[in-house]
Every structure is written in C-alpha cells, then in structure tokens.
Amino acid sequence: MSLQIAFIGYGEVGQLFARQLATKADVRVSVYDILFDDPIRGRELKQRASDDKVHAADSVADACATADIVISAVTADSAIMAARQAAPHLKPRQTYIDLNSVSPATKRDVADQVRQGGAAFIEFAVMAPVSGVGIEVPILSGGATAETTSVRLNKLGMKITPVSSEIGTASATKLCRSIVIKGMEALMVDFTLAAEKAGVMPAVLASLTVSYPGMDWDHIAKAMMSRVKQHGVRRAAEMREASRMIAEFGLDGSLAAAIAERHESFARSGSEPSST
C-alpha cells in the first residue's frame, strides 16, 4: 500500500523532507505553503515542487484531502494557525505531526485543534540542523501513536525515537537544548562584533582556546554568526517559545527572551558575518 504524506509549510525543512521522501517507493508527497498564493514567489515554489516530483496543493484542504500523514513544518509562531486551518479537513484515519520548535503548551494547543475531528496527533522535536542530513536528522517523537508512526517513517530512512506517550516531553527536550545552542549563537554575535571593534579578536580566541582546548573557537564564531544572520528570525520565534516554557515552569524566562531579540535584531540588521 502506498503512503501519502502532506506537508504544510514548504520552507527549508519542508522542501528537504518532501524532496527526499518523494524518492521513496510507494510514497506520494503533497505540499502547501501560504506563499503559493504569492504571484512571484508562489510560482517559484511550485516549480521547485514540480522539479522534485512533489504535488503542489492549491490549499490546506487539498493537501490534507488524501494524506495519511500531515506534517506541519511552518514557523514556531504559525504552528497553532496552521493547525486551525488544517483541523476542519482532518479525519480519524489521519495523523497530524507538528515538528515545529514550540513549547509543550503550544504543542498541546495544536493537539487540541487537530483532535477535534478525531485525527491522531504526534509531536516531533528535531534535535539537530537538517541541512545536509535531511530526513536522517535525529528526531524525538511523542504521543499515543508515536511509536507505531515512528516505526513506519523510520522504514523510509528517518531517525525517529519515541520518548513518551504524553505530549510535551519531546518538545521540552528540544527547547532546553535550544537554550544552550541559540544562547551560544547570540553570544558569538556580540563577542565577534565587540572583539573586532576593539581589535582584540586574536587575543580573545587564543585565550578561549587555552581555557577550552577541544573547541575551534574561530570556526564556531564564524559558523554561528552565519547561522544567526540566515535563520535568526525563525530562531527568535523558537526562543520565544522557550521563554514561554520556562515561565510555565514558574522560572524566569527573560534570558531566553533576550536571546530571541538578539537573533532577530542581528538577522534584520545590515551587519554581515566577518570573513576574517
């Protein structure tokens, strides 16, 4: 029997996953993105889908109509809206997966939306950058049917590990990791800009190498600066979800909120990562 997978959101993750899954035997992939309605960018995205042997759906309803699995791959701040738009078109035989980097509470809000029509809900937490590895990126899953669905998708080459039948464990694991990674990226932005202005970059890098000899600080600084410039707006939305999660635990989420602001401000600024 063929497996039909629909993606809501055709950005970096949606494009990479859809393209790779569409090459698998007996798998049909459809995608929908709100940018499909844009007269210029929509045409380009639809052509990209066609080139990758992926069906570009006319609407969320069209994408969901025949899908066995619907995967939401939008941005963190659009996760609930995507679920609301999909919910009226979901049936009990279908599974809706949210792989967006959002708080446990947001994942539960999404689950409440999609379960209204009887569809199953599973949370995914992507635990590393998808660039390069694509569907083989480590993913944690959670939900009542997480184990069976994970086994089914792992047969296609994915690397999904079920961690809980409850919604929230996988997303909490991801966001706690993100506090460290996105926090380091924000630090690298300010460190690099300040050190270059002061003319002390070589001395600081030498000192860091002495303190942490196992880390290539020059490479880390350049790579993280580049990632924030390219993905800072999307990662800011993720860190606001991390701040929300921390606050829900009764803790102070102001640091995560500040990290979000630094990612977004640098991504929107005219500053460019140093090539020196």
N, C-alpha and C positions, 0 to 999 in steps of 0.2 A: 504494500500500500504506500502511496506517495504521502509525503508530509508537506503541508502548506504553511509557510511562515510569513507573517506580515510584520513590517517594521513601521512604526510611527516615529518619524524623525529620520532624516536622511543626511545627517552631518557626518563627521569623521567616523564615529563608531558605526552608525547605521550603514554607511557606504561600504566600509571594510567588511563587516559581518555579512551583509547581504551579498556582496560580490563573492565571498568565499563559500557561503552556504549554497549559493545558486549553482556551484560547480558539482555539488554532491548528487549522486544518483537518486532519483525519485524524490527530489526536493524542489518545490516551486516557491519562489520568493516574490512578494509584492512589497512595495514601499509607498508611503505617503509622507509628504512634508508640506508645511504651510507655504513654503517658498515656491511650491509647484504653481501657485496661483500668481506669482510674480511674472510679468510678461518677458523679462530678460533672464533673470536667474533661474526661473522655473524651467525655461526651455533648455538651459544648460544642464540642469539636474536631471531632467527627464531623458536627455540624450545620454548622459552618463549611465543612467539605469538601463537604457536600451543596450548600450555597449556591453554592459555587464550581464546581459540576459536576465534582467530583473524587470518585473512588471511595475510601471509607474501608475499607481492608482489615482483615480480622479478625486477621491475624497477619503476621509476616515472610514466611512461606511463601506465604500468599495474595497478598501484594503482589508477590512475585517470580515467581509461577507463570507468568504470560503476558507478562511485561515483556521488551522488547528491551533496554532500558537501565535499570539500577537505580542510583539516586543516593543515596549516604549523606550526609545533611545533619543529623547529630547534633551533639553537642559534642565537643571535642577529646579529652576523657578517655573518651569512649564509642566512638570510632572502631573500635578493634580488636574490642570486644564486638559491635558491630553487624555487622562483617564475619564474625565467628564464627557469629552467628545466621543470616546470610544464606547462607553458604557451602554448607551441605548442600542448598540449594534452587536453586543456580545451575547452569546448563547451558552447554555450549561455545558455543552460539549467542548467549549473552547477554554484555553488557558491564556491569561494575560500576565506578562512578565514585565516588571519595572526594573530596568538596570541603571536608572539614574542615581547619582550620588546625592541622596536626600536623607533626612533624619528618620529614625524609626517611626516617629509620629506621622511624618509625611507619608511614609510607606503604608502605614495603617489607614491614613486618609484615602490614599489611592486604592487600597484593597476594598474599603467600604464602597467606593464608587463602582468598581468593576464587578463586585459580587452581587449587585442588585439584580442582575439578570441571571444569576446562577453560575457565572463563569468562575473558574478556579483562578486564584492569584498566587503568584510566586515573586519573591524579591530576589534580585541579583545584586551582588556587590562586586564590581570589577576591581581587582586588587593590584593592578599594575597598568602601566601605559599600554594601550592596544596597538600602537604603531609598530609595525614590523611583525609582531606575532599574530595579530588578528584574533580569530576565534580560539586560538590556543592560550590566550591570556588567562591567568588564574581567576576564577570567579567563585564566590561563595553564594549559596542559594538558601532560601528559607521559605517555609510554608507547608501546608498539609500535604501537598502533592509534589513537593520539591524533589524528593528522592527519585520518583518514577520519571518525572520530566527531565531531571538532570541526566539520568541514565540514557534516556532517549536522545538527548542532544549530544552527549559525550560520544555516542556511536558515530556522530558526524565529524568528530575531531575536536569538540570543545573540551575544556578542562574545568568542569564544574564540580564543586564539593558541597554537598548538602550539610548544613551545620545545625539546623533547628527546624522543627515543625511550626515554630512561632515566628511571626513577622517582627523584625526589628533586630535580631541578633546579627545577621549578616551586615546590615547597613550600619549598625553601631561599630562593628569591627572595622569596616571601611573608613568611616569618618574619624575614628580615633587614630588610625594610620595617617589619614589626610592632615590632621592637625600637625603632625611631625613633618610630613613631606612638604605641604604647602607653606608651613611656617618657615622651613629652611629656605624655600624658594624666595619668600618675602625678605628674609634676612640677607640672602645673596644679592638681591636687587639693591638694598640700601648699602650693604657692605661694599659692593663693587662701585656704585656711584660715588660714595664718600671717599673710598680709598684712591680712586682715580683723580678726583678733585684735589685731594691732599698730596698726590704724588707719592703715596706710600704703598702701593699695591705689592711690589716685590717683597718688601719687608714683612708685610702682613701675611702674605702667602707662605713665606719662609717660616714665620712663627707658628702658623697653623699646622704646617707640615711637621714641625718638631713636636707639637702637642698631640697631633693625631696622624702619625706617620703612615697609616694604612689608607689615607684618603688623598685623592688627587684634587686638591682644592682649586687649582686653576681651572681644571676641566669642569668641576662641579659648579663653580660660579658662572662660567660661560654657558653651560648647558641649562642651568636653572633660569638664568636671565632670559635666554631664548624662549624657554617654555612659557614663562610668565608673559612675555611680550605676545606670544602667539595665542595662548589659551587663557590668559588672565581673567577675562570677563566671565567665561564659563566656570572657571575655578573659584571665582569670587562667589558665585551663586552656591557652589558646593560648600564653601566655608561659612556662608551664612546659615546653611543647614546644620553645619557642625556647631555653630554658636547656638542655634535653636536647641539642638540635642543637649548640649552642656547645660543650658538654662533649665531644660526639662528635668535634669538630674538635680536641680537645686544648687548648681555651681555657677561660677562666674564665666560667662561666655564672651567677655569683652575682648580677650586676646584673639579668639577666632574671628570675631567681627572685624578687628583691626587688620588681621591678615587678609580678609576679604577685600577691605578697602584698598590695601596696598596693591594687591593683584590687579584690581580693576583700574586704579589710577595709573599704574605703570603701563598696562596694556593699552590704555586710551591716550597716553602721553606721546610726545614726539621723540622721546628718548629711544635710542637703539642700543642693543647689547654691544658691548665693546668687542672689537676684533683683535685687540692687542693681547 
